[in-house]
């Protein structure tokens, strides 16, 4: 047994000795041989490196195997392993090799990165043929610098890090033409002029065409037509007005999260207007001027500087001061004082904007009679308005804002003498009662709210006015002033429909000859209530008392029956009949671009006795009439750049209106186009 086995053992030992060293150690996963021959899966190989499975040797090839060691015993390899005899490349990838990053795997059907197209051109970087892009990896210095090209200028790199507006330019967001305000535009304050100073240019075209019929008295001296013997003549009128307003704003600061450090506003305005009426002397005191009038006026509506004093919290609660001709609205709906006037205002916020405050003093400017714009060519009025108000958001419930108001009106225009308007009519004192120059001090204390309680929307206002006046309108001597005002408008939404209910009560003077005047009047109202000033007849039009001067029962763009000359140039009058209003409204959002509103308001005098005294006419009822109106607002691009408004209103006379003016229905139509750049 041993003798026969020895030769076979010798042959086996000799065969093993003839095997190459790399075949003696079979490559196992993780063995040293495998680690020494590992090649990256995506390393380049010569064409000869493509291997096919080795054929199993037969018994007759044993001698040939001994002579050719490389083909001796087949070696199993994993996919991606190099064949025997192949030149092994180092594991560190060469510069032209693609990093082995799983995020850079090609999607099926796409060539490798750097591949060329059929015509020999390299594909555009944005094309799918370009393959996957190298992912963005911020470097240690700055994440912004990593997107720059390697040859970018060092100064430009620094500016990109410090200035986000230059970064947008680097990313291709260049300025758009001046006529395109929707995209990046330097003159619309999207980018600074230099440093952190910005400039904004606005242009507003406001066109109004307004046919109307209001009670119009027959001229006292003469008429241009025969048969004009009645007190009230033809009331048809038509008004055209074209205004051009150019807001210019220059400001400093990072305006993204906090208020600007400085703001300078300058807003010039120009208006051309033309009016045609039927009666002589309705437009000018001189009857020779005829029944039409053309006028134009240049005004400065805003001219102020705003300084950001400080931030008082990390959420940019602040204190600021504003000096110059500026807008002011005392309450949410413009019931008491809303205008563009000369003043100083300190304002700010606290507690993450939950509290807001205003402290202000205004000295009123004269107004141009026909354009209703500021008139800087006349001296300032001796009429001062001191304002303190405090807002609290989300009180008493989330979504409702409450406001406390304290306003004092100090008027000394009785010391200035009489004042006539541009058309020659007397404004101060009003041609009413004793027609006596007067001074007064009136303080208004008020509470206002605006917001919602669940689904129910509510806007409310309450004022109490008290003070004194050196001369009464009807009483010969000093009088006390005590009056009050209440208003509320509630609404509820049903999908695209909102139903509104409006109630207003302003107290009237029930005894014209005592030393207390109890009719409520505002400083300068411009209310957005029960349909608004541009919609309803009684709010939009001034209905004259007829019987003295240019005194109106209600003023243009006002709702109170204050019996003053005009709202803009006249004094407040607390000897008035008061106002009662009850209204229903319906707002319909028919499209994103179109809203239609319907309004029906019933109007009364709170007390008509004082009207009887002024007109020397007894038995005047309290019912003024029913004001019906419909209005549409169309924004064709769903923005404020193009707004077309149209409204039509009619006053169906009540008993008091018929007793004063007859049974002719008054109407008002408004066509208004606003273009904003």
C-alpha positions in Angstrom: 0.0 0.0 0.0 2.8 2.4 0.9 4.9 1.4 -2.0 2.1 2.0 -4.5 1.1 5.4 -3.0 4.5 7.0 -2.9 4.9 7.8 -6.6 1.4 9.4 -6.7 2.3 11.6 -3.7 5.5 12.7 -5.4 3.7 13.7 -8.6 1.2 15.8 -6.5 3.9 17.7 -4.6 5.7 18.5 -7.9 2.5 19.9 -9.4 1.9 22.1 -6.5 5.4 23.4 -6.6 5.0 24.4 -10.2 1.9 26.6 -9.5 2.5 30.5 -9.4 2.5 32.2 -6.0 -0.8 34.1 -6.6 -2.6 30.9 -7.4 -1.3 29.1 -4.4 -3.3 31.3 -2.2 -6.9 31.3 -3.4 -8.3 34.8 -3.1 -10.9 35.0 -0.4 -13.0 38.0 0.5 -10.9 40.2 2.6 -7.6 38.2 1.9 -4.3 40.1 1.5 -4.2 39.0 -2.2 -7.6 40.5 -2.8 -6.7 43.8 -1.1 -3.5 44.0 -3.1 -5.3 43.6 -6.4 -8.4 45.7 -5.7 -9.2 48.1 -8.5 -11.9 50.9 -8.4 -15.0 49.7 -10.2 -14.9 52.8 -12.5 -11.2 52.8 -13.2 -10.2 52.8 -16.8 -9.1 49.4 -18.4 -7.5 48.6 -21.7 -9.6 46.6 -24.1 -7.7 43.4 -23.3 -8.9 43.6 -19.8 -12.4 42.6 -20.7 -12.4 38.9 -19.6 -14.5 36.0 -20.6 -15.1 33.0 -18.3 -12.1 30.6 -18.5 -12.6 27.2 -20.1 -12.3 24.2 -17.9 -9.0 22.3 -18.8 -9.3 18.7 -19.8 -7.1 15.8 -18.7 -4.9 16.1 -21.9 -3.8 19.6 -21.1 -1.9 18.7 -18.0 1.5 18.9 -19.7 0.6 22.2 -21.3 -0.5 23.6 -17.9 2.9 22.7 -16.5 4.6 24.7 -19.3 2.1 27.7 -19.1 1.5 28.5 -15.4 -0.9 31.4 -16.1 -3.5 29.0 -17.5 -3.1 26.3 -14.8 -6.0 26.4 -12.4 -9.1 28.7 -13.0 -9.5 31.4 -10.3 -13.0 32.6 -9.5 -13.3 36.4 -9.3 -16.0 38.8 -8.3 -17.4 41.2 -10.8 -15.0 44.1 -11.2 -11.8 42.2 -10.3 -8.9 42.4 -12.6 -7.6 39.4 -14.5 -4.3 37.8 -13.9 -1.5 39.6 -15.5 -3.4 42.9 -15.8 -1.6 46.0 -14.8 -3.0 47.2 -11.5 -3.8 50.9 -11.1 -3.5 52.6 -7.8 -6.6 52.9 -5.6 -6.2 56.8 -5.5 -8.2 58.1 -8.5 -6.4 60.1 -11.1 -7.5 63.8 -11.8 -9.6 62.7 -14.8 -11.3 59.9 -12.9 -14.9 60.5 -11.5 -15.2 60.2 -7.7 -16.9 57.1 -6.5 -19.9 58.9 -5.1 -23.3 57.1 -5.0 -25.0 60.5 -5.7 -23.3 60.6 -9.1 -24.7 57.4 -10.5 -26.1 57.9 -14.0 -29.8 57.5 -14.7 -30.7 54.8 -17.1 -30.4 55.9 -20.7 -28.0 58.8 -20.0 -24.3 58.9 -21.0 -21.5 59.3 -18.6 -20.6 62.8 -17.5 -18.3 64.4 -20.1 -19.6 62.4 -23.0 -19.7 64.0 -26.4 -22.7 64.2 -28.7 -22.9 62.7 -32.2 -21.4 65.8 -33.8 -18.4 65.8 -31.5 -19.6 68.7 -29.3 -19.8 68.5 -25.6 -23.4 68.9 -24.4 -24.7 72.0 -22.7 -24.3 71.8 -18.9 -28.1 72.1 -18.5 -28.8 69.3 -21.0 -29.6 65.7 -19.8 -26.7 64.6 -22.0 -24.3 66.4 -19.7 -24.9 63.8 -17.0 -25.3 64.5 -13.3 -23.8 67.6 -11.9 -21.4 67.8 -9.1 -23.3 68.3 -5.9 -22.9 71.6 -4.0 -20.6 71.3 -1.1 -19.9 74.5 0.9 -16.3 75.0 1.8 -15.0 76.0 5.2 -14.9 79.7 4.4 -18.3 80.4 3.0 -21.2 78.5 1.4 -21.8 81.4 -1.0 -18.2 81.4 -2.3 -18.6 77.7 -3.3 -20.9 78.7 -6.2 -18.4 81.1 -7.7 -16.1 80.2 -10.6 -12.5 79.4 -9.6 -11.3 82.4 -11.5 -13.8 84.9 -9.9 -12.3 88.2 -8.8 -11.5 88.3 -5.1 -13.2 91.7 -4.6 -16.3 90.3 -6.2 -16.3 87.3 -3.9 -16.2 89.6 -1.0 -19.1 91.7 -2.3 -21.2 88.6 -2.9 -20.8 87.5 0.7 -21.7 91.0 2.1 -24.4 92.0 -0.4 -27.3 89.7 -1.3 -28.4 92.0 -4.2 -25.1 91.5 -6.0 -25.5 87.8 -5.5 -28.8 87.9 -7.4 -27.0 89.6 -10.2 -24.4 86.8 -10.2 -27.1 84.3 -10.4 -28.5 86.0 -13.5 -31.4 88.0 -11.9 -30.6 91.2 -13.8 -32.7 94.4 -13.9 -35.8 94.3 -16.1 -37.0 97.2 -18.2 -38.5 100.2 -16.4 -42.0 99.4 -17.6 -41.9 96.0 -15.8 -42.5 96.6 -12.1 -43.2 92.9 -11.3 -39.5 91.8 -11.6 -36.2 93.0 -10.2 -36.1 96.7 -10.8 -33.8 99.2 -9.1 -36.2 102.2 -9.4 -38.9 100.1 -7.5 -36.5 99.6 -4.5 -35.8 95.9 -5.4 -32.1 96.8 -5.3 -30.1 99.6 -3.7 -28.8 102.6 -5.7 -25.6 102.3 -3.6 -24.8 100.8 -0.2 -28.1 100.3 1.5 -29.9 103.3 0.0 -33.0 102.5 -2.1 -35.2 104.5 -4.4 -38.8 103.9 -5.4 -40.7 105.6 -8.1 -44.5 105.4 -8.4 -46.9 106.9 -11.0 -50.6 106.9 -10.5 -53.2 108.0 -13.0 -56.7 108.6 -11.5 -59.5 109.4 -14.0 -63.0 110.2 -12.8 -66.2 110.8 -14.8 -69.2 111.6 -12.7 -72.7 112.4 -14.0 -75.1 113.4 -11.2 -78.3 115.2 -10.2 -78.4 117.1 -6.9 -80.7 119.8 -5.7 -79.4 123.1 -7.1 -80.7 126.6 -6.3 -81.7 129.1 -8.9 -79.2 132.0 -9.2 -80.1 134.9 -6.9 -79.2 137.7 -9.4 -80.1 136.3 -12.8 -80.4 133.2 -15.0 -79.4 132.5 -18.6 -82.9 131.0 -19.4 -86.4 132.3 -19.1 -88.9 130.9 -16.6 -86.3 130.2 -13.9 -88.5 131.5 -11.1 -88.5 128.6 -8.6 -86.1 128.3 -5.7 -84.8 125.0 -7.0 -83.7 124.7 -10.6 -82.3 122.0 -12.8 -79.9 119.7 -11.0 -78.1 117.8 -13.7 -74.3 118.1 -13.5 -71.3 116.4 -14.9 -67.8 116.3 -13.5 -64.5 115.2 -15.1 -61.2 115.1 -13.2 -57.8 113.7 -14.3 -55.2 113.4 -11.6 -51.5 112.4 -11.9 -49.8 111.5 -8.6 -46.0 110.6 -8.5 -44.9 109.1 -5.1 -41.1 109.4 -4.8 -39.5 107.5 -1.9 -35.8 107.5 -0.9 -34.9 105.2 2.0 -32.0 103.6 3.9 -31.8 100.3 5.6 -32.3 96.5 5.3 -36.0 96.5 4.6 -36.6 92.8 4.6 -37.2 92.3 8.3 -37.1 95.7 10.0 -38.2 99.2 9.4 -35.9 101.5 7.3 -33.4 103.7 9.2 -34.5 106.7 7.1 -37.4 107.5 4.8 -37.9 110.5 2.6 -41.2 110.9 0.8 -42.1 113.5 -1.8 -45.5 113.1 -3.6 -46.4 115.8 -6.1 -49.8 115.8 -7.7 -51.4 117.5 -10.6 -55.1 117.7 -11.5 -57.2 119.0 -14.3 -61.0 119.2 -13.8 -64.0 120.4 -15.7 -67.6 120.8 -14.4 -70.8 121.6 -16.3 -74.1 122.5 -14.5 -77.5 123.9 -15.5 -77.8 126.9 -13.2 -76.0 130.2 -13.1 -73.9 130.9 -9.9 -73.8 127.2 -8.9 -70.1 127.2 -9.6 -68.9 130.7 -9.0 -70.2 133.7 -7.0 -70.0 135.8 -10.2 -73.0 135.0 -12.4 -71.1 136.2 -15.4 -68.8 133.2 -15.2 -71.5 130.9 -16.8 -72.4 127.3 -16.2 -69.1 125.5 -16.8 -65.7 125.7 -15.2 -62.2 124.4 -16.0 -59.5 124.5 -13.5 -56.1 122.9 -12.7 -53.9 122.7 -9.7 -50.5 121.5 -8.7 -50.1 120.2 -5.1 -47.7 118.5 -2.8 -49.6 115.7 -1.0 -46.6 114.2 0.9 -43.3 115.7 2.0 -41.9 114.2 5.1 -38.8 112.6 6.7 -39.1 109.4 8.8 -36.3 108.5 11.3 -36.1 105.1 12.9 -35.0 106.0 16.4 -34.4 102.5 17.8 -35.4 98.9 18.0 -36.7 97.8 21.4 -36.8 94.0 20.9 -35.2 91.3 18.9 -38.4 91.1 16.8 -38.0 94.7 15.7 -40.5 96.4 17.9 -39.5 100.0 17.3 -39.9 103.8 17.9 -39.9 106.2 14.9 -40.6 109.8 14.4 -42.0 111.4 11.2 -42.0 115.1 10.4 -43.7 116.9 7.5 -46.8 116.5 5.3 -48.0 113.0 5.9 -51.1 110.7 5.9 -53.0 110.3 9.1 -56.1 108.2 10.0 -57.3 108.4 13.6 -59.5 105.3 13.5 -60.2 102.3 11.3 -63.1 103.7 9.2 -62.1 107.4 8.9 -65.0 108.7 11.1 -63.1 111.4 12.9 -60.0 112.6 11.1 -58.4 111.3 7.9 -56.2 113.5 5.7 -52.8 114.4 4.4 -51.6 117.2 6.7 -48.5 118.9 8.1 -47.4 117.5 11.5 -45.0 115.6 13.8 -45.8 112.0 14.7 -44.1 109.7 17.1 -45.1 106.1 16.6 -44.0 102.5 17.3 -44.8 99.0 18.5 -44.3 96.8 21.5 -44.6 93.1 22.6 -44.1 91.6 19.1 -46.4 94.2 17.5 -49.3 93.4 19.8 -49.3 97.0 21.0 -49.1 100.0 18.6 -49.2 103.7 19.5 -49.3 107.2 17.9 -48.5 110.6 19.5 -49.0 113.4 17.0 -49.6 117.1 16.4 -50.9 118.5 13.1 -51.4 122.0 11.9 -53.9 121.9 9.1 -53.2 123.1 5.5 -55.6 125.0 3.4 -57.2 123.0 0.5 -57.7 124.0 -3.1 -61.5 124.3 -3.5 -62.0 122.6 -6.9 -59.3 119.8 -6.8 -59.6 119.1 -3.1 -55.7 118.9 -2.9 -53.3 120.7 -0.6 -52.7 124.4 -1.3 -49.3 125.4 -0.1 -49.7 128.9 -1.6 -52.0 129.9 1.3 -51.0 130.4 5.0 -51.5 127.6 7.5 -54.8 127.4 9.2 -55.1 128.3 12.9 -56.4 124.8 13.5 -54.4 122.3 15.5 -55.1 118.6 16.1 -53.4 116.7 18.9 -53.7 112.9 18.7 -52.9 110.0 21.0 -54.1 106.5 20.2 -53.2 103.0 21.4 -54.0 99.7 19.5 -54.1 96.3 21.0 -54.2 93.4 18.6 -56.0 90.1 19.4 -58.2 91.8 22.1 -60.7 90.8 23.4 -60.3 87.7 21.2 -57.9 86.4 18.6 -58.4 88.2 15.3 -59.9 91.4 16.7 -58.0 94.7 17.3 -59.1 97.3 19.8 -58.2 101.0 19.9 -58.4 103.8 22.5 -58.4 107.3 21.1 -57.8 110.8 22.6 -58.0 113.7 20.2 -58.1 117.5 21.0 -59.0 120.0 18.3 -57.9 123.6 19.0 -59.4 126.1 16.5 -58.5 129.8 16.6 -59.8 130.7 13.1 -62.2 133.2 14.6 -59.3 135.5 15.2 -58.2 135.4 11.5 -61.3 137.0 10.0 -63.4 135.8 7.1 -62.1 133.3 4.5 -63.4 133.0 1.0 -62.8 130.0 -1.3 -61.4 130.0 -4.8 -64.8 130.5 -6.3 -65.7 133.5 -4.2 -68.1 131.8 -1.7 -67.6 132.4 2.1 -66.3 129.5 4.0 -65.4 130.8 7.5 -67.7 131.7 9.2 -70.4 129.6 7.5 -73.3 131.5 6.1 -75.6 130.0 8.8 -77.4 131.3 11.8 -75.7 134.4 13.3 -72.8 134.0 10.8 -70.3 135.0 13.5 -66.6 134.3 13.7 -65.9 131.7 16.5 -63.1 129.8 18.2 -63.5 126.4 20.0 -61.7 123.7 21.9 -63.2 120.2 21.6 -61.8 116.9 23.0 -62.8 113.5 21.6 -62.6 110.3 23.6 -63.2 107.2 21.7 -63.1 103.4 21.4 -62.8 101.6 18.1 -62.6 97.9 17.2 -62.0 96.0 14.0 -61.7 92.3 13.3 -63.8 89.2 13.8 -65.4 87.0 16.4 -65.2 83.5 14.8 -67.1 83.8 11.5 -68.7 87.1 12.5 -66.8 90.3 11.3 -67.3 93.4 13.3 -66.1 97.0 13.0 -67.3 99.4 15.7 -66.7 103.0 16.8 -67.8 105.2 19.7 -66.9 108.8 20.5 -67.8 111.4 23.1 -67.0 115.0 22.3 -66.9 117.8 24.9 -65.5 121.3 25.0 -66.5 124.9 24.7 -67.0 127.6 22.0 -66.7 131.4 22.5 -69.7 132.1 20.2 -72.7 129.9 19.4 -74.0 129.5 15.9 -77.5 130.6 17.1 -76.8 131.5 20.8 -75.2 134.9 21.3 -72.4 134.0 23.7 -70.2 131.2 25.0 -71.6 127.7 24.7 -70.6 124.2 25.9 -70.2 121.3 23.5 -71.5 117.8 24.4 -72.2 115.2 21.7 -71.7 111.5 21.0 -71.4 109.1 18.1 -71.9 105.4 17.7 -71.4 103.2 14.6 -71.1 99.5 14.0 -70.9 97.3 10.9 -71.2 93.5 11.2 -70.9 90.9 8.5 -70.7 87.2 7.9 -69.2 85.3 5.0 -70.9 82.5 3.0 -68.2 81.3 0.7 -67.9 84.1 -1.9 -70.8 86.2 -0.4 -70.6 88.6 2.5 -73.8 90.0 4.1 -73.4 93.3 6.0 -75.5 95.2 8.5 -74.6 98.9 9.3 -75.9 101.1 12.1 -74.9 104.7 12.8 -76.1 107.3 15.3 -74.7 110.8 15.6 -76.5 113.0 18.2 -78.3 116.1 17.1 -79.0 119.5 18.8 -82.5 119.4 20.2 -82.6 123.1 21.4 -81.0 125.5 19.0 -81.2 128.5 21.3 -79.7 127.3 24.5 -76.0 127.5 25.6 -75.3 123.8 24.9 -74.6 122.4 21.4 -75.2 118.7 21.2 -74.9 117.9 17.5 -71.9 115.6 16.8 -69.4 116.7 14.1 -66.0 115.4 13.1 -62.8 117.3 12.4 -62.5 115.9 8.8 -64.3 112.7 8.0 -63.8 110.4 5.0 -65.7 107.3 6.1 -65.5 103.9 4.6 -68.8 102.6 5.9 -72.2 101.4 4.7 -70.9 101.3 1.1 -68.2 103.9 1.2 -67.7 107.4 -0.1 -67.4 106.3 -3.8 -70.7 104.3 -3.8 -73.7 105.8 -2.0 -75.4 109.0 -3.0 -75.6 110.7 0.5 -71.9 110.1 1.2 -70.6 111.0 -2.2 -72.6 114.2 -2.9 -73.0 117.4 -1.0 -76.7 118.2 -0.7 -77.0 122.0 -0.2 -79.3 123.4 2.5 -80.5 126.1 0.0 -81.3 129.3 1.9 -77.9 130.6 2.6 -74.4 130.5 1.2 -72.9 127.2 0.2 -73.8 125.3 3.4 -74.7 121.7 2.8 -76.8 119.3 4.9 -74.1 116.7 4.4 -70.6 117.3 2.9 -68.9 115.7 -0.1 -67.3 112.4 1.0 -69.0 112.6 4.4 -72.0 111.0 6.1 -72.8 113.4 9.0 -75.5 116.0 8.6 -73.2 118.6 10.0 -74.5 121.7 8.1 -71.1 123.2 7.6 -69.8 125.1 4.5 -67.5 122.4 3.3 -65.6 119.6 5.0 -62.2 120.7 3.8 -62.3 124.4 4.3 -65.1 125.0 6.8 -65.1 124.7 10.6 -66.8 122.0 12.6 -70.5 122.8 13.5 -72.0 121.2 16.6 -75.4 122.9 16.1 -76.7 120.3 13.7 -79.6 117.9 13.4 -77.6 114.7 13.8 -77.6 111.6 11.7 -79.2 108.1 11.9 -78.4 105.4 9.4 -79.5 101.8 9.1 -78.2 99.8 6.1 -77.9 96.3 4.5 -75.2 95.4 2.1 -74.1 92.4 0.1 -70.6 91.8 -1.3 -70.2 89.3 -4.1 -66.7 88.0 -5.2 -67.9 86.8 -8.5 -64.3 86.2 -9.7 -60.8 86.8 -8.4 -60.8 90.0 -10.5 -64.4 91.2 -9.9 -66.4 92.2 -6.9 -69.9 93.5 -6.9 -71.5 95.3 -3.9 -75.2 96.1 -3.3 -76.2 98.6 -0.6 -79.5 99.9 0.8 -79.3 102.6 3.5 -82.2 104.3 5.3 -81.4 107.9 6.5 -83.0 110.1 9.1 -82.3 113.3 11.0 -81.7 112.6 14.7 -83.6 115.8 15.4 -85.1 118.1 12.7 -85.9 121.1 14.9 -82.7 123.0 14.1 -83.3 122.4 10.3 -86.7 124.1 10.7 -84.9 127.1 12.3 -82.3 127.4 9.6 -84.8 127.1 6.7 -87.5 129.1 8.5 -89.8 126.3 7.6 -92.0 124.3 10.1 -93.1 120.7 10.2 -90.0 119.1 8.7 -90.0 115.4 9.2 -87.0 113.3 10.2 -87.0 110.8 7.3 -84.5 111.8 4.7 -84.9 108.8 2.3 -83.6 105.6 1.0 -80.2 105.4 -0.6 -79.8 102.5 -3.0 -76.5 101.8 -4.8 -74.6 99.2 -6.7 -70.9 99.2 -7.3 -68.3 97.0 -9.1 -64.6 96.8 -8.8 -62.7 95.1 -11.6 -59.0 94.2 -11.4 -58.3 92.6 -14.8 -54.8 91.3 -13.7 -55.8 90.5 -10.1 -53.5 93.3 -8.9 -53.7 97.0 -8.0 -51.9 98.1 -11.1 -55.2 98.4 -13.1 -58.4 99.1 -11.2 -61.7 100.0 -12.7 -64.6 101.1 -10.5 -68.1 101.8 -11.5 -71.1 102.7 -9.3 -74.6 104.0 -9.5 -76.7 105.4 -6.7 -80.1 106.9 -6.2 -81.8 108.6 -3.3 -85.5 107.8 -3.1 -86.9 110.9 -1.3 -88.4 110.5 2.2 -90.8 113.0 3.8 -88.0 115.4 4.9 -86.3 115.4 1.6 -89.6 116.1 -0.3 -90.4 119.0 2.1 -86.9 120.5 1.5 -86.4 119.8 -2.2 -89.5 118.2 -3.8 -90.0 114.7 -5.0 -87.3 114.6 -7.7 -84.9 111.6 -7.2 -81.3 112.4 -6.9 -78.7 110.2 -8.6 -75.0 109.8 -8.8 -72.9 107.7 -11.3 -69.2 107.2 -10.9 -66.7 105.8 -13.5 -63.2 105.7 -12.2 -60.0 104.2 -13.8 -56.8 104.0 -11.7 -53.5 103.0 -13.3 -50.6 102.4 -11.0 -46.9 101.8 -11.8 
